[in-house]
């Protein structure tokens, strides 16, 4: 027997809507959760930008072309371009850490 998957869209939450309110949290709690989530996202983006800047600086200091760096990192040249152009949404933290490690710039994490 072949089962079908229901792919019908029943609800779309607009970008400006508080998703926590949509999920049924009380207004004050939904606002607090939204603010907390936004702070976490900003922190994550700042860390990604810092790691990407380190890669870009390394490229400039070594006077390399993106194609040369791509070979060293075992990625495509457009992928290197995305790093240089700070396209944070295209990378996870672990990918950026691994890239830096491959360039001989290991990353250490400090908590507190």
Secondary structure, DSSP 8 states (H G I E B T S, - for coil): --------------TTS-HHHHTT--HHHHHHHHHHHHHHHHHHHHHHHHHHHHHHHHHHHTT--HHHHHHHHTS-HHHHHHHHTT-GGG--HHHHHHHHHHTT--------
